[in-house]
Amino acid sequence: MIALLITLASAEPVDFTTAVDLQFADNSDGPTLTMTVAPGFHIYGAREKQATPLRLNFDHRGRARIPKGSRHEGAVGTQWILEDVVTIPLALRSSGPATGTLTYQACYETLCAPPTTVDWALPR
């Protein structure tokens, strides 16, 4: 995970390294991505137009339905945020390992880290 520490003038530092925990799993209900977003933080859903929405890309044939997010009216207008635990079922069209990239942008109140892209793999 990318280490990022941002400090505002006269404010405590915000540590984005623990903002989002990612878990890819292949369980009895099928493969899933579970993102646990730390209290006070949020990421952006599929409807987001201003910041970077959650994107899940597959190297091979697969798809995922990204939640649209909850509507939030803030200083910059309407945003679509995801908080707490976000579970996304993965539809894979092959029986072998699944790989790809995941992009998201974590924010704490009105302070956002740059978008993060990580490689992911789900052995099967």
N, C-alpha and C positions, 0 to 999 in steps of 0.2 A: 504494500500500500504506500502511497505517496505521503511523505511527511510534510505537513503544512501547518505553520503556526503564524497567526496574524494578530497583531496588536493594534487596537485603536488608541488614539490619544486619550489618556486618563481612564482607560478601560482595561479590564483583565484580558489577558491573551485568550484567544479562542483556538482550541486545538482540534483541527478537523481530522486528525488521524484516527480518532475513535468515533467519528460521526456516523459511519455506516459499516455494519458487519454483513458480509456476504456469505451465503451458504447455498451451494448447489448440491442437490441430493436426488437420488433415484430411488424412490420408496414405493410402497404398494399402490399408491395413487398415481404413480408415474413421476417423471422427472420434474423438478421444481427449482426455482430460484427464490430464496427467502432473503429479504433485505431487512435488517433490523436497524431502524433509524433512532439514534440516541435522543433522549428527551431534550427539547429545545431546538433541535435541528429539523430540517426538512429537505426533501429532494423534490424534483419536479416530475409531474405526470405527463401523459401523452398529449394533453391539450395545451401545454405550456407554449407560449409564443415569444416571450421576452427573454427567458433564461434558457439553459440547455435542458431539455426533457430527457428522461430516462430512455436509453436506446439499448436494445439487446440484439446483436448481430451474430449470425451463425456462419461458420466457415463452410458448412455443408447444409443440406436441406433440413430446415427446421423453422419454427415460428413461435412467437410468443405474443400474447395480447397484453400490452402494457396498460395498466389502469390509467384512466383519464386524470385522476387526482381530484381533490376537493377544492372548490372555488374559494379563493381568498382575495379580499379587496385590501390593497395596501397602498403605500406611498407611490408606487410605480404603476398602479392600476390593477387589473385582474390578473391573478396568477393561479395556477393549478398545482397544488402541492400534495405530496405524499408524506405521511408521518407514521411513527410507531413501527409496526410490522407489515411489510408488503410481501405477499406470496404470489408468485407468477408461475402458473403451470407452463411447461415447455412441451410443444408438440414436435417430436423428432420423427423424421421419416426414414431412419435407418437404425439398425440394431447395434452399430459400433459406437465408439467414443464420439462425444459431441464436443465441439470447441467453438470459440468465437471471441467477441469482445463485448464489453459492457461499458457504457458511458453514462455518467450521471453528474449532477452538480449539487453539492451539499451546501446548505446555508444555515446560518444561525441568526435568527431574527432577520435583520436586513443586511448582514454581512455574508458574502458568498465566497467560497473557494473557487478557483478556476475549475472548469470541467475536468473530471477524472475519467480516464479510459484504462480498463484492466482487461487482460486476457483471462479467459476462463476455460476450464476443461471438466467434462463430466465423463469419467470412464464408465463403460457399460459392459 
